[in-house]
């Protein structure tokens, strides 16, 4: 929580899942249960979900700014089944309407020159957390933080926002039936 409480500008990119800060409780539960089962870990999913949900309060406190980028494939990944995804997609539309939140969706296109990257979070200009299959990397080297900021800007330039993003989210929602 201290990192989230002291950060004023968050930037998050995800090519796999909806970023944790804007996940619904059922989506978070489904994602963490899948990890727990796959890795054979102790079942502490309920506690982990509660912690993630508590962390989301920073979305609504203070003068923080959030920029979220997701690949369109994230909208169609199907984590937790149709009901969970339906709730999650509806939540994305709601979160995108917050005045301190920017939500961009990078459309699936056959002519992209910038391919998807690993998921990452940029905290102000001082730290990047990179999400890997086996865990997280914490990057604080200024030149490397800059590389992630530049990658975020490149991906943000490919994304659609506002009504165009809602069209993609609604299309994914409609595909659920």
N, C-alpha and C positions, 0 to 999 in steps of 0.2 A: 504493500500500500504506500509506503513512503515515496517510492519512485513515481507512482501515479499522482500522489498528492502534490508533489513539487513540480511536476511537468505542466507546462502551460500550452504547448503545441505538440499534439500527437499526430503522427502520420503512420498509417498501417496499410500494408499491401498483403493480400492473400490470394494465392492461386489454388488453394485446396479447400478451405473451409471459410465460413463466415467468421470474421474476427471475433475473438472472445468478448470484447467490450460491447458488441452489439448482438450477441447471441441471446436467444430466449432460453429459459430454464430447460424446457424439454430438449432443445437442440444440444445444449451443453451436456445434458445428461446422456443423450445418445452418443455423442462424440467421445466423451470420457469413458463410458462403458465399453465402447468398441476398443479403445486403447487398452483399458484394464484387462479385458478378455484376451486380446491379441498378445499382450506382453506377460500375461499371467501374474499381474501385480495384485497386491492386497487391495481389497475392495473398499477404498475410501472415497468413492465417487460422490456420495451425498455431501461429504464435507468439502470436497473440491468444488462442487457445483455451488454450494452456499458461499464459498469464498469468492468465486467468480462473480456471482450475482451481487455481492456486497461491493466488489471493486467497481461495478458499473455505476455506482452512485456519483463517481467523478464526472460522468457525462452531464450531470445536472447541477453541479456545484461550481462556483467561482467563474473565472473568466477564461476557462480552457477552450481551446479550439481543437477540433478533431477532423482529420481528413482520412476517410476510408476508401480504399480501392480494392475491388474484387474482380476477378475474372468472371466472365459470364458463366463459365462452367460451374462455378461455385453455386450459382443459383439453381443449377440442375443436378447437383451431386446426389441428392436423395438421402442425406443423413437422417436416420431415424424414421423414414417412411413418409408417406404422403401427408398425414395429419401434422406431423412435426414440421415438415418443410413448409406446409401451407401457413402455419403459424409464424414460422421464421421469416418467410417472405413478406407477410403482412407487417411484421415488426420492422423489417428493413424500410418499408415505405414510411412508417411512422417516424422512425429514427431520422430518416433523411429530411424530415420537415423541421427538425430542431434547428434553431438559429445558429448554433455553434458547431454544427455538423455538416460536412460535405461528404456525400456518398457518390463515388464514381464507379461505373461498371465498365470494364474493358470488354468490348464486344468480341465475339468469336468471328474472325475474318480470315480468309485465305491469303491475304496479301500483307500480313503483318511483318514488319522488319524487326520489331523488338519482341522477342519471345518471352513467355512467362518466366518468372524467377521464383526463388524460394520465398516463403512468407517472411515478412519482417515488420518490426515496429521501430519507428524513430521517435525518440524522446527528446524534445527540443532539438538542440544541435550537439548534444553531448554523448548520446548513447543509442546504439541500435541493438535490438534483440532479434536474432535470426532463428526461425523455427525450422528445425531439422527433424527427421524421422526419429533420431535417438535422443533428442533434447533441444536445448537452446544454446546459442552462442551469444555472448555479451561482447559487443564491440564498442570500444571507447577511443580508439586511435583516430584522431581528427581526419586524416586523409581517407580512412575507410568509412567513417561516418558520412563524409562528403560523397563518396561513391554511391552509397545507398540513397542519399538525398537526390543525387542526379538521376539514379535509376527510378526513384519515385516520380520525379518530374517527367521523365520520359513516358512512364506508364500513365501518369495523370493526363498527359497530352493525348493519349489514345482513348481515354475513357469518355463516356457520355454521362451527363448529369441531369438532374431535374426531371422534366417530362420524358426525355429520351431514356433515362435510366429506369423510370417507372414502367415504361413500355416493355423493357427487357424483363423486369421483375414480374410484371403482370403476365407476360407470355410464359415465363417459367411456372407461375402459379396456375395458369390455365392448363398447362401440359400435365399437371398433377391430376386433372379430372375433376 
